[in-house]
């Protein structure tokens, strides 16, 4: 099989959810059930890019930091009430019915950031007021504080439910990546950057063994606005580079079946450094392809929903 035909098949597999079409699957066909659904893009508004298509459709005209539930049906959306109050809200949007309900709300000036679902779909964790990580019960809206006292950014809940990783801004040690062990409440540093390193957007690998994140650690000598995806083990060891080509990477996310990783990025042909395209790669980052779409320029978050 030539490189070109292999990449063509890989792209088709990601778009249709049929992982077995790549020839990389050795399990019986019945075990390779298609579970990869649409890409969900935040900003401006909430857009959905369906498998096999590149033109998105608008789900919501407004909303921020959108995350899909593990079963793919619901979206957690950071919203705002109409004026004059402009209170902040966390909404739950039903992709089947098209209806939304308000889960929690706080007065104008309180900041909600980056919801992330528990793997059983019963809770949504998010940062409230920049320094409090809270888990919200999806059925009741009840809140429980997971950790507080430091600034936290972009939490991500592991698929096994044991940990949350986040960007953590320490008063004494600066910007770093830390994990929260939910059973014990212990917070552990897993990445302390080099001086001048810019990084962020952490996400667990599907088996929770490593954390993938974007960084310019290996690309600071490049004249373009660029970076790479890297990963580190959850114990803080084994830092390594995953992508070779220097470019912008925002909001990496793994497919529901765990076989692919996607990120917002910018093709070399784009004249502006925006997040207007989706770059999809195999789990081993040995092949990649673009999902083009100028309709979602300036996007800020990418998620990959399970098929419904």
Secondary structure, 3 states (H helix, E strand, C coil): CCHHHHHHHHHHHHHHCCHHHHCCCCCCHHHCCCCEEEEEEECCCEEEECCCCCCCEEEECCCEEEEECCCCCEEEEEEECCCCCCCEEEEEEECCCCCEEEEEEECCCCCEEEEEECCCCCEEEEEECCCEEEEEECCCCCEEEEEECCEEEEEEECCCCCEEEEEEEECCCEEEEEEEECCCCEEEEEEECCCCCCEEEEEECCCCCEEEEEECCCCCCCCCCCEEEEEEECCCCCCEECCCCCECEEEEEECCCCCEEEEEECCCCCCCCCCCEEEEEECCCCCEEEECCHHHCCCCEEEEEECC
